[in-house]
Amino acid sequence: MNDSNRDLLVLSSTDHLTEEEMDRQVLLLNKLLYEIETWNTFNTVNEIININRHKIIRKPHLVEKELREKRIKPFVFTCNKN
């Protein structure tokens, strides 16, 4: 697993967690995010809107292909499907 450093803001409505319990919760959250934050997931939940060609690309492998392009194209946007 990649132990990348990240800043997480964890808000809790209770003060009954000890520091060890809070550290454990942050560790579990970090593991969860590591598993979810993949190219496959990113490509599935986003789409490419190409204004130049009047196209919306939704297929994950084509989204990845567009995002890996070396040249930045004007009026091509990445949009979350949410």
HELIX and SHEET records of a PDB file:
HELIX    1   1 GLU A   19  ILE A   36  1                                  18    
HELIX    2   2 TRP A   39  VAL A   45  1                                   7    
HELIX    3   3 PRO A   60  LEU A   67  1                                   8    
SHEET    1   A 3 LYS A  55  ILE A  57  0                                        
SHEET    2   A 3 ASN A  46  ASN A  50 -1                                        
SHEET    3   A 3 VAL A  76  ASN A  80 -1                                        
END                                                                             
